[in-house]
Amino acid sequence: MKEREKEAREREARYSNGHLFTSLTVSATTLCSACNKSITAKEALSCPTCNVTIHNRCRDTLANCAKMKQKQQKLALVRNNSALQNVALRTKTPMMKERPSSAIYPSDSLRQSLLGSRRVRSGLSLSKSVSTQNLAGNLNDDSPLGLRRILSQSTDSLNFRNRAMSMESLNDEGEVYYAAMLEELEREGKDFEADSWSRAVDPSYLQTHRKDVIKRQDVIYELIQTEFHHVRTLRIMEGVFRQGMLDEVLLEPGVAHAVFPCLEQLMALHTHFLSQLMTRRTHSLAPGSGTNFTINQLGDILTEQFSGQCADEMRKAYAEFCSRHPKAVKLYKELLARDKRFQHFIRRVSRGPLLRRHGIQECILLVTQRITKYPVLIQRILDNTKGSEEEAQSLAQSLSLIRDLLSSVDQQVAELERTQRLQEIRARLDPRAQAEVRGGGVFRGGELLRRTLLHEGTLLWKTQGSRLKDVQVLLMTDILVFMQEKDQKYFFPCIDKPAVLSLKNLIVRDIANQERGMFLISDSTPPEMYELHGASRDDRNNWMRLIQQTVSSCPSREDFPLIETEDKALLRRLRGTTSSPLLTLLHPSLSISIQNSLSLLPLSLSLSQAAVIHQDSVLELRLHEGTGPASSGLDAGMVAAMGEMAMLQKQHDLLQEEVVRLRPLEARLRDSERTRAQLEQQIRDNKGRRGRRGRRGSRVSNEDIVVDVTALEQVSKVTSGRGLCMSSVGVWGRVCLGLGRLTVLTPNV
């Protein structure tokens, strides 16, 4: 009895809501059709009738099986039709999926009366045929009862079919989605279906080669094969996922780029590399054969790929792609959880045999790992290269290049990740958080962003009373920052010592008899001593090594102040305008004009230098004229006259050279004056428009911030070696920033 009850419960569970559920092993990316959450292999149920996959716990919440209901309606329709002996039904082959039109219209005369003389299509659907409302509306009470029942059931079936059409189209079209591109990829990969070169070539051709040659060709074949697979992965990411996200899911281009960053650059790089390898394979084919090949030289292609401009592009592309890998996967999961269209799109494209193994997460991971495969493959090719010294040297060079490239990519990825981490810390820092520093001043969150994060970790800070506090320590360009976390927010700890420690002349010492402790002794007056403890001895040693390295390269306080005042921050930003997009605060078109005006400083210095040289020459000539001997003989007068003539000739030649050199600069100066006039006019126009807006809306302060920047350092560089006095050259650049406007005037001589 108990066994029968158990079987009945299992049968009821399997046939819940008309579904015929069976246990199924699924991948981690499969989503439940009821709750749209991921399914594990232990709780997956699938209905082969309607191709629905759900959790075991979600089977009661699922709607009735669509195809099972259609079957039941068809059976009911057949039973009703059998009762109508006087209705002539038109036969139709059982292979057709569509319901016969005769099942809806029992006779041709009735069909003509309802639909007129319009030609009935074989694929009847609601969107392209008669409306069910009109169909039901043409019946009256005098119509036969059986006919009305048949038409009612038929219209219900058509309405249900219209509602279920979207899901059926997903199931039916998933197999052929992007079929043309996938078939092309499979067709291109037929030459590399074999597992190795030994199985790809003919056995008779294989027997003509030595064992070391066979091993070398196997590795070369693996390199080409894996490169082809990598290009195929990139093409799937571009042609299937990214294009589908833009065209079908209608996501913003920025979202698609965030999921697949630098995809175009990677496609171009690896497509070119693969074409080079395939061309070398074609040139290495045996005469009269399309499959037998032996590649004797490959180092030149590898050296070209991993050096020069190509290496720089690979470094930039992979550094950005790998650094954005975590955010891309996180964004993909968020889209999959909240966007229904994206969920349907992923389900549809994942039904194919090729795309089932290439989900978005798998593709992103494969791309990040590809660059790490090259050193291993090239090393194996080099180990099996014998008898060709030139090829061995070329392979060794390419191996060194790819290792340097990989190291550079790792370094850039680490820097980008640290930058992102610093921005995250700054965003989570309490807006009211501030820390007092030695020598006066307040350290706020904005000071973090003008520094570089070098290392981050958790240490134990021993305070008064032998208490140990967990602190988050940031090792930056010139400081150590101690923070604590509470309620997902960072703040500076309130302890007897400052939470910001300068690394200038910092002393790092380990603690005797404590393998995890270290002392940090500051260079302040009086000196401060911090006692910190790591999680282990290795952790302590790593911190000590990194801190000592940073102390040795710490910048001076004159070049990099501990606390940057507002005027110094403004000066730093203004000095960096020639290499930063700060000038876009006004208008993008003003950037070029202001940069041209700033570039006139060396020109003005050159003009000032020429004027000073001319004045010194005239002064020297007059001094010689005024201090000549009052009375001298004829020979002495002749000698003095010749000396003066030589000096005048020298000064004349010098002035001629200066005039020739300054002529093109004069034209540039006139152009710059015109540019300055246009810039001032644009600023006046902007001021007028801003004033009109201010009268209509909120008012703005009329106070201007004027910063005078003297170019004494540049003048000293130009005039040093000429023996000129600094006071003889008056050059000032005036930069005015006020009311949202930025005015740059050319230097005045």
Buried (B, 14 or more C-beta within 10 A) or exposed (E): EEEEEEEEEEEEBBBBBBBBBEEBEBBEBBBBBBBEEBBEEEBBBBBEBBBBBBBBEBBEEBBEBBBBBBEEBBEBBEEBBEEBEEBEEEEBEEEEEEBBBBBBBBBEEBBEEBBEEEEBEEEBEBEEBBEBEEBEEBBEEEEEEBBBBBBBBBBEBBEBBEEBBEBBEBBEEBEEBBEEBBEEBEEBBEBBEBEBBBEBBEEEBBEEBEEEBBBBBBBBBBBBBBBBBBBBBBBBBBBBBBBBBBEBBEBEEEBBBBBBBBBBBBBEBBBEBBEBBBEBBEEBEBEEEEEBBBBBBBBBBBBBBBBEEBBEBBBBBBBBBBBBBEEBBEBBBEBBEEBEEBBBBBBBBBBBEBBEEBBBBBBBEBBBEBBEBBBEBBBBBBBBBEEEEEBBBBBBBBBBBBBBBBEBBBEBBEBBBBBBEBEEBBEBBBEEBBBEBBEEBEBBBEBBEEBEBBBBBEBBBBBEEEEEEEBBBBBBBBBBBBBBBEEEEBBBBEBEBBBBBBBBEBEBEBBEEEEBBBEBBBBBEEEBEBBBBBEEEEBBBBBBEBBEEBBEEBEEEEEBBBBBEEEEEBBEEBEEBEEEEBBEEBBEEBBEBBBBBBEBBBBBBBBBBBBBBBEBBEEEBEEBEEEBEEEEEEEEEEEBEEEBEEBEEEBEEBBEEBEEEBEEBEEEBEEBEEBBEEBBEBBEEBBEEEBEEEEEEEEEEEEEEEEEEEBEEBBEEBBEEEEBEEEBBEBEBBBBBBBEBBBBBBBEE
